[in-house]
Amino acid sequence: MFDHGFVNRVEWAVAGRAYPGHDASGDRGVVLDAGGGRVLFGVLDGLGHGSGAAEAADRAARVLAENRSEPLDVLLVLCHRAMADTRGAAVSLASFGADETVHWLGVGNVESRVLTAGPAGIAVRATMLLTAGIVGYRLPPTLQPQSIPVRPGDLLLMSTDGILADSDGAIDLARSTADITAAILDSYAKDTDDALVLAARHRGATDPVA
């Protein structure tokens, strides 16, 4: 699975594949225009792999598409209710605002971070603080989104646990998000799970050139 494009002033790309030998993947990347200059990103990792994991992730993806303008904590609660009769999933959500701020919230083990160009190379500007739980089975008692300021050119990177943790080694911030996600999937996807990575970059006040 490869997809990429622009929403408003945000460049994005998603790359993923199923557990080797299986047709269905339980990992999903969601990219939605949430209105008001906001772009909603979601990475969903259905528990396990195969059709059961895919069903859980698809259920959450539909909920996000139908309720995209809601706050992140409300979206997680809605996903939780909709997946009550599924395996459940790890879910991380991020919203790029028109004010060049990332708001994010995650339950489970979908990792998210913002990378920036520093004097010594790529630096991690911020990492999402994940809370334990399984959306659809057990939510934490408190869901508190965080807000992270970003600069044009900073990269939001979200990945399921099918991607090895040291994948920053494949990143060249000068490349497109499509190239970055393809390189990470090619070099850092595990052979023992579904895998998916999503990258997004705010291009600043200038509209992208077609």
N, C-alpha and C positions, 0 to 999 in steps of 0.2 A: 504494500500500500504506500503510494507516494502522492502527495498533493501539496500545492503551494499557491500563493497569490498575495493580494493586498486587500485589506479591509480598512477603509479610511486611510490613515497614514501609517498603518502598521503592516510590515512585511512579515509573512509567516510561511511555515512549511511543516509538514508532518510526514514521517517515514516510519513504517512498521511492517512486521511480518508475523505470521503465526508460528507457533512451536513447530520445529521441523518435523515433517511427516503428517501434519494436521492441516485441514482446510480452513477451519474456523479459528479466529483469534479473539481472545477476550480483552484485548487492549484496544482502546478507542481514543482518537484525538478529535476534539470538537472545537470549531472556530465559528463564532457567531457575531454578527453585528447586533449589539445590544441597544442601539439607539443613543441619542445624545452625545455622539462622539466616542462611545465606549465600545470596546471589542472584548468579548468573553471567550476565554480559552479554557478548555477542560481536558484533562487526561484521566481516563478511566481504566482501571485494571480489574476485570472480573476475577473473582477468586478461582484459582486453579487455571485450567485451560480447557479448550474444546467448546462444544456447543453450550454447555451450562454457563461457562464464563462469558461467552459471547452474548447470551440472552440477558444476563445481568447488565453488561455494559451497554447494550442496545437500549434497554429500558431507561437507564440513566441519561443516555444521549437524547432520547425523545423528550424527557422531562426538561432538560436544559434548553432544547430548541423551542419548546412551547412556553417557557417561562423566563426567557433570556434577560428580561429587563429587571428581574427581581434581585435583591441583594444576595451576596454569596452565601451567607448563613442560611437564608431562606431556601436557596437552591439546594443546598445539601440536605436540608430537612425534607424537601419535596422528593429528592432522589431516594432518600432513606425510606420514605413511605411507599414509593413506587416499587422498590426492590425487596419489599418485605418477604415475598414468596420466592425469591431467587437466592443464589449463593451469596449475593452481595458483592461489593467491590471496594477497592481503594480509589478515592476520588480526590483530585486536586484541581482547584479552580483558580483562575487569575483573570483580572480585568484590567485592561489598559484604558486609562481615562484620558480625556482630552487635555488634562493638565499635566501630562507626562508623568503620571504616577501609576505604579502597579499596585493593585489591591489583590491579595491572595489569601487562600484558606485551603487546608488539606486535611483529610482523615485517611490514615493508612500510610502506605509506603511509596507513593508516587512522589519522587523528589523534584523540587523546583528551585532554581537559583537564577540570579541576575548576574551576568558577566559583563565586565567592562574592560577597556584597554587601559593598562597602567604603564608606568615607566619601565617596569621589568617584564612586561608582557601582559597576558590575560590575568585579571584579578576578579575575585568573587566579591561583588558589591553586597549581596544579601542572599541568604538561604531561607527557604520557607521552614517555619517551625511546624512540624507535623504533629498531630495528636493521634494517639492510639485509638483503634476502633475499626469497624467494618461497616461501611454505609449499606444499609439494608438489614443489618443484624444488631449492631451496637454502636450508637453515637456517643461521643463524649458529652458530659453535661453542659459544657460551655463551648460555643463556637464563636471565636473572636477573630474576624479578618484583620490582617495587617496591611499597612500601607508603606510602600517603598518608592522613594523618588528615583526616577531614571533620567538619563540624558540621551539625546538622540544618538543612536549607534549602539547603545547597550543592548545586550541580548538576553531575553528570557528563555530559559531552557528547562523543559519539563520532560521527565522520562520515567517509565515504569521500571520495576525491578528486573526486567529482562535485559536491561542495559547495564553493563559493568560501570561501577562507580567512578572509575578514573577516565571517563570518556572525554574530559576536557583536553586531553592530548590530541584529539582529532580536530580541534576547533581553530579556525583561522577567521577572526572577526571581519576580515576584509572580504570574505566570500559571502555569497548569498545564503539565505536561510535554507534554501533547497539543497545547496551543496553541503552545508554543515550537517543537516539531518541525515543525508545520504551517507556521508563519511562516517558518522557516528554509528549508524545502523550496520554498515558494512564491517566496521572494525571492532565494535564493542557489544554487539548483540550476543547474548548467551545462547547456547545450543539446547538448553534445558527448559525454556519457557517462551511464551509469547514476548515480543519486544516492540516498543514504540517510543519515539522521541518527537517532541514538538519544539520548534524554535520560533520566536517572534522578536521583531526589532522595530522600535518606534523610529521613524525616519525624520521626525521633527516637523517644523512648520511648513516645509516645502512639499507640495504634492508630488508623489512618485511619477517618474517619467515612464510612459507606456513603452 
